[in-house]
């Protein structure tokens, strides 16, 4: 085998083959490292022509509640005092009154009639306490009881007071004392998911969309506020979504002679919030949409935005699918690189062995001549 396969090939040839194997090893190491890098995704952008045609062009790539231990009774009393300042003419002291005395049968702890020594049912005089439903402390206690906030839940109770104080601040004083405060207490007692951050975020969204500060003067105004609160709560609208939406609305508001009615901005907000795009992609989509907002405003802004976000979502799905395919291809390339590196390394070892045999053969020849 040595005479037929190894030695007929010159030493220089084997050295060249060893160099090639070494270069191959280095190349496949680089190829492996390249396929080990994170896989990026193509940028997604929707053009106006895609919106017009309603078809993707695939050829173009493009505040939290405080910790319980940090709240004190003094903090609670401070917020309670703020409510008293909001409602100076409301009832704070007369919490209820006793009824007139009346006679009734006496029952034991098991609910059975008590019989006296004469074999007659025993009768006693009693008074009941009638709670004053118009007293603000009683209204607060109803909220605390329905939410299971006992006296140890000071922070939770403070959050309720903060919520009511915030709502008081956006309500006309006359309506507040007459009806508003009782509506607010009832809303907070019936809806456990409503808290101060949600209320503040919802009212701020309404103010930004309407372009003016909200002042509740009637039940109709209150229902308008509840519309926003319920929507933000049920759709889990985040602060980042709101900021992205308001940026688009403000861009349209700054336009001169905009066609789309500003009274319908809530419809724009609904379209944005219901797009279900990841927040980073939503910001990117709205930013690109905003750059052509004058064009879209002339072609039904809401319809164009809805179509734009849907196409963006479809194109994003395609980009994600391509990314997954690239990751799969890189995985296969890494496996191939490992095999190729192993083969190159084995080739280097084999050729080195052959070259060693050349050296031994030459030494033997030299010794035989001497």
C-alpha positions in Angstrom: 0.0 0.0 0.0 2.9 2.4 0.8 4.5 1.8 -2.6 1.2 2.0 -4.6 -0.7 4.7 -2.8 1.5 6.7 -0.5 5.0 7.1 -1.9 4.1 7.5 -5.6 2.7 10.9 -4.5 5.4 13.3 -3.8 6.0 15.0 -0.4 5.2 18.4 -1.8 1.8 17.2 -2.9 1.0 15.9 0.5 2.1 19.1 2.1 -0.2 21.0 -0.3 -3.0 18.7 0.7 -2.3 19.3 4.3 -2.4 23.0 3.7 -5.7 22.7 1.9 -7.1 20.7 4.8 -5.9 23.3 7.3 -7.5 26.1 5.3 -10.7 24.0 5.1 -10.7 23.6 8.9 -10.3 27.3 9.4 -13.0 28.1 6.8 -15.5 25.7 8.4 -14.7 27.1 11.9 -15.6 30.6 10.5 -18.7 29.2 8.8 -19.8 27.6 12.1 -19.3 30.9 14.1 -21.2 32.8 11.4 -24.2 30.4 11.7 -24.0 30.6 15.5 -24.8 34.4 15.5 -28.3 35.5 16.4 -30.7 35.6 13.5 -32.2 39.0 12.7 -35.5 39.7 11.1 -36.3 41.8 8.0 -37.7 45.3 8.8 -41.4 45.6 8.1 -42.9 48.6 6.3 -46.2 49.1 4.6 -46.3 51.4 1.5 -49.2 53.5 0.5 -49.7 51.3 -2.6 -50.1 48.3 -0.5 -52.8 50.0 1.6 -54.6 51.2 -1.6 -54.5 47.7 -3.1 -55.2 46.0 0.3 -52.5 43.5 -0.5 -49.0 42.8 0.7 -46.2 43.3 -1.8 -43.9 40.4 -0.9 -41.2 41.7 -3.3 -40.4 44.6 -1.0 -38.5 43.9 2.3 -38.5 46.4 4.4 -47.9 53.6 39.7 -48.2 50.6 41.9 -49.8 50.1 45.3 -47.3 50.8 48.2 -46.0 47.9 50.1 -48.2 47.2 53.1 -45.6 47.9 55.7 -44.9 51.4 54.3 -48.5 52.7 54.9 -49.5 54.2 58.2 -52.6 55.4 59.9 -51.4 59.0 59.5 -51.2 58.5 55.7 -54.8 57.2 55.7 -56.0 60.2 57.8 -54.3 62.6 55.5 -56.2 61.2 52.4 -59.4 61.1 54.5 -58.9 64.8 55.3 -58.5 65.5 51.5 -61.9 63.9 51.0 -63.5 66.1 53.7 -62.1 69.1 51.9 -63.6 67.8 48.6 -67.0 67.3 50.3 -67.5 70.0 52.9 -71.3 69.9 52.9 -71.6 66.1 52.9 -72.4 64.2 56.0 -69.4 63.0 58.0 -70.6 62.7 61.6 -74.1 61.4 61.7 -73.5 57.8 60.8 -77.0 56.6 61.8 -79.6 56.5 64.6 -81.5 54.1 66.8 -85.1 53.2 66.1 -87.9 53.6 68.5 -88.1 50.8 71.1 -90.2 47.8 70.2 -91.1 44.4 71.7 -90.0 41.1 70.2 -89.6 37.5 71.2 -86.3 36.5 72.8 -84.3 33.7 71.0 -81.4 31.6 72.3 -78.2 31.0 70.4 -79.8 28.2 68.5 -82.7 30.3 67.3 -85.3 28.8 69.5 -87.8 30.7 71.5 -86.9 31.3 75.2 -89.7 30.3 77.6 -89.9 31.9 81.1 -90.8 30.2 84.4 -94.5 30.6 83.6 -94.2 28.6 80.4 -94.7 31.7 78.2 -92.6 33.0 75.4 -90.3 35.6 76.8 -90.6 39.1 75.3 -87.9 41.8 75.4 -87.6 45.4 74.3 -85.1 46.2 71.6 -83.8 49.1 69.5 -82.2 48.7 66.1 -79.5 50.9 64.6 -80.4 52.4 61.2 -77.3 53.2 59.1 -77.3 56.6 57.4 -76.6 55.8 53.8 -75.8 59.4 53.0 -72.9 59.5 55.4 -69.6 59.3 53.5 -67.8 57.1 56.2 -70.6 54.5 55.7 -70.1 54.6 51.9 -66.4 54.0 52.4 -67.1 51.1 54.7 -69.3 49.5 52.1 -66.4 49.6 49.6 -63.9 48.2 52.2 -66.3 45.4 53.2 -67.0 44.3 49.6 -63.3 44.4 48.7 -62.4 42.6 52.0 -60.1 45.4 53.2 -60.0 45.2 56.9 -58.2 47.7 59.2 -54.9 46.0 58.5 -55.1 46.7 54.8 -54.2 50.4 55.2 -52.5 50.7 51.8 -55.5 49.2 49.9 -57.8 51.6 51.8 -55.6 54.5 50.9 -55.8 53.5 47.2 -59.6 53.7 47.4 -59.3 57.2 49.0 -56.9 58.3 46.3 -59.3 57.0 43.6 -62.2 58.9 45.0 -60.1 62.1 45.5 -59.0 62.0 41.9 -62.6 61.6 40.7 -63.7 64.4 43.0 -61.1 66.6 41.4 -62.6 66.2 37.9 -66.2 66.7 39.1 -68.3 69.9 39.4 -68.8 70.6 43.1 -72.6 70.8 43.0 -73.0 67.5 41.1 -70.4 65.8 43.2 -72.1 66.5 46.5 -75.6 65.7 45.2 -75.0 62.5 43.1 -71.4 62.1 42.0 -69.8 60.9 45.2 -72.4 58.2 45.6 -72.0 57.0 42.0 -68.2 56.9 42.6 -68.5 54.9 45.8 -70.9 52.4 44.1 -68.6 52.0 41.1 -65.6 51.2 43.3 -67.6 48.8 45.5 -69.0 46.9 42.5 -65.9 46.7 40.4 -62.8 45.3 42.2 -60.6 45.7 39.1 -61.0 49.5 39.1 -58.1 51.2 41.0 -56.3 54.5 41.0 -53.7 53.9 38.3 -56.5 52.6 35.9 -58.7 55.6 36.6 -55.8 58.1 36.2 -54.7 56.5 32.9 -58.2 56.3 31.5 -59.1 59.9 32.3 -55.7 61.2 30.9 -56.4 59.3 27.7 -59.9 60.9 27.4 -58.4 64.3 28.1 -55.8 63.8 25.4 -58.2 62.5 22.8 -60.8 65.3 23.5 -58.1 67.9 23.6 -59.4 69.4 26.9 -59.7 68.5 30.6 -62.7 66.5 31.6 -65.2 68.1 34.1 -68.1 65.8 35.1 -71.3 67.8 35.4 -73.9 65.2 34.8 -74.6 61.5 34.6 -74.0 61.7 30.9 -70.5 63.0 31.5 -69.9 60.3 34.1 -70.9 57.6 31.6 -68.5 59.0 29.1 -65.7 58.6 31.7 -66.8 55.1 32.5 -66.6 54.2 28.8 -62.9 54.9 28.8 -62.3 53.2 32.2 -64.1 50.1 31.1 -62.4 50.0 27.7 -58.9 50.4 29.1 -59.6 47.8 31.8 -61.2 45.2 29.6 -58.5 45.5 26.8 -55.5 45.8 29.2 -54.3 48.9 27.4 -50.7 49.7 28.4 -49.1 53.1 28.9 -46.9 52.5 25.9 -49.8 51.8 23.7 -51.5 55.0 24.8 -48.4 57.1 24.2 -48.0 55.6 20.7 -51.7 56.2 19.9 -51.6 59.8 21.2 -48.6 60.6 19.2 -50.5 59.6 16.0 -53.6 61.6 17.1 -51.6 64.7 18.0 -49.9 64.5 14.6 -53.3 64.6 12.9 -54.6 67.3 15.2 -51.6 69.5 14.1 -52.6 69.2 10.5 -54.2 72.2 8.8 -57.7 71.5 7.4 -57.7 67.8 8.3 -60.5 65.8 6.7 -61.1 63.2 9.5 -63.3 64.5 12.3 -61.5 65.0 15.6 -64.7 63.9 17.4 -64.0 60.4 16.1 -60.5 60.1 17.6 -61.7 57.4 20.0 -62.3 55.2 17.0 -58.7 55.7 16.0 -57.6 54.7 19.5 -59.8 51.6 19.4 -58.1 50.6 16.1 -54.7 51.0 17.5 -55.4 49.2 20.8 -57.0 46.3 19.1 -54.2 45.7 16.6 -52.5 43.2 18.9 -49.1 44.1 17.5 -46.1 43.9 19.9 -45.5 47.4 21.3 -42.1 47.9 19.5 -43.7 46.9 16.2 -46.8 49.0 16.9 -44.6 52.1 17.5 -42.7 51.4 14.2 -46.0 50.9 12.3 -47.6 54.1 13.6 -44.4 56.1 12.9 -44.4 54.9 9.3 -48.1 55.6 9.0 -47.7 59.1 10.4 -45.1 59.9 7.8 -47.9 59.6 5.1 -50.8 60.8 7.4 -51.9 63.6 5.0 -52.4 61.0 2.2 -54.3 58.6 4.5 -56.4 61.5 6.0 -57.8 62.2 2.5 -58.7 58.5 2.1 -60.7 57.7 5.3 -58.1 57.8 8.1 -59.7 55.1 10.2 -60.2 52.7 7.4 -56.7 53.3 6.1 -55.2 52.8 9.6 -57.2 49.6 10.1 -56.0 48.2 6.8 -52.4 49.4 7.4 -52.1 47.7 10.8 -53.7 44.5 9.4 -51.2 44.4 6.5 -48.4 45.2 8.8 -49.3 42.3 11.1 -49.5 39.9 8.0 -46.1 41.2 6.8 -44.7 40.8 10.3 -45.8 37.2 10.3 -44.1 36.6 7.0 -40.9 38.2 8.3 -41.1 36.0 11.5 -41.5 32.9 9.3 -38.5 33.8 7.2 -36.5 34.4 10.4 -37.5 30.9 11.6 -36.4 29.4 8.3 -33.1 31.2 8.5 -32.6 29.9 12.0 -33.3 26.4 10.8 -30.9 26.8 7.9 -28.2 28.1 10.3 -28.8 25.1 12.6 -28.2 22.7 9.6 -25.1 24.7 8.6 -23.7 24.4 12.1 -24.1 20.6 12.0 -22.5 20.4 8.6 -19.7 22.6 9.8 -19.0 20.3 12.7 -18.8 17.3 10.4 -16.6 19.2 7.9 -14.2 20.4 10.7 -13.9 16.8 11.9 -13.1 15.5 8.4 -10.5 18.3 7.9 -8.9 17.6 11.2 -8.8 13.9 10.5 -7.2 14.7 7.1 -4.6 16.8 8.7 -3.7 14.0 11.1 -3.6 11.5 8.3 -1.4 13.6 6.1 0.9 14.4 9.0 1.3 10.7 9.6 2.1 10.1 5.9 4.7 12.9 6.0 6.2 11.2 9.0 6.4 8.0 7.1 8.2 9.9 4.3 10.7 11.1 6.9 11.2 7.6 8.3 11.6 6.1 4.8 14.2 8.7 3.9 16.2 8.1 7.1 16.2 4.3 6.3 17.5 5.0 2.8 20.3 7.2 4.0 21.4 4.6 6.6 21.4 1.8 4.0 23.6 3.9 1.7 26.1 4.6 4.5 
